[in-house]
Amino acid sequence: MSIPSWLSRVSTDDLAAVSLGASVFLTVYVTLLGIVTALNPILSHQLGSGERAAIGETARRASGLGCS
């Protein structure tokens, strides 16, 4: 396995910063993806139980979390 030539021109501080940034991004992304994925059964439950007033509020809150 060979090391790409551009990698030797990057400092260890730069690599550490990218690694840390990717780790934080992935943690936030997976968390928000879980919230948005859980939205479908939550809304289905509210619709099935007749809680139509709560559907809009739940969708707004989840959309706010998912889009932020």
C-alpha positions as CSV (number, residue, x, y, z in Angstrom):
1,M,0.0,0.0,0.0
2,S,1.5,3.3,-1.0
3,I,1.1,6.7,0.6
4,P,-0.4,9.4,-1.6
5,S,2.1,12.1,-2.5
6,W,-0.1,14.9,-1.3
7,L,-0.3,13.4,2.2
8,S,3.4,14.0,2.8
9,R,2.9,17.7,2.4
10,V,0.2,18.0,5.1
11,S,1.3,18.7,8.7
12,T,0.3,16.5,11.6
13,D,-1.7,19.4,13.0
14,D,-3.8,19.6,9.8
15,L,-4.4,15.9,9.8
16,A,-5.4,16.0,13.5
17,A,-7.8,18.9,12.8
18,V,-9.5,17.1,9.9
19,S,-9.8,13.9,12.0
20,L,-11.4,15.8,14.9
21,G,-13.7,17.7,12.6
22,A,-14.8,14.5,10.8
23,S,-15.4,12.8,14.1
24,V,-17.6,15.7,15.4
25,F,-19.5,15.9,12.1
26,L,-20.2,12.2,12.0
27,T,-21.5,12.2,15.6
28,V,-23.8,15.1,15.0
29,Y,-24.9,13.7,11.6
30,V,-25.8,10.2,13.0
31,T,-27.7,11.8,15.9
32,L,-29.8,14.0,13.6
33,L,-30.3,11.1,11.2
34,G,-31.7,9.0,14.1
35,I,-34.1,11.7,15.1
36,V,-35.4,12.1,11.5
37,T,-35.6,8.4,11.0
38,A,-37.6,8.0,14.3
39,L,-40.1,10.7,13.1
40,N,-42.0,8.4,10.7
41,P,-43.2,5.9,13.4
42,I,-43.9,8.7,15.9
43,L,-46.1,10.5,13.4
44,S,-47.8,7.3,12.3
45,H,-48.6,6.5,16.0
46,Q,-50.1,9.9,16.5
47,L,-52.2,9.7,13.4
48,G,-53.4,6.2,14.3
49,S,-54.4,7.2,17.8
50,G,-56.2,10.3,16.6
51,E,-53.8,12.9,18.0
52,R,-54.0,15.1,14.9
53,A,-53.2,18.3,16.8
54,A,-49.9,16.9,18.0
55,I,-48.7,15.8,14.5
56,G,-47.9,19.3,13.3
57,E,-46.0,20.2,16.5
58,T,-44.0,17.0,16.4
59,A,-43.2,17.5,12.7
60,R,-42.1,21.1,13.3
61,R,-39.8,20.2,16.2
62,A,-38.2,17.3,14.3
63,S,-37.8,19.4,11.2
64,G,-36.1,22.1,13.2
65,L,-33.7,19.6,14.6
66,G,-33.1,17.9,11.3
67,C,-32.5,21.1,9.4
68,S,-30.3,22.8,11.9
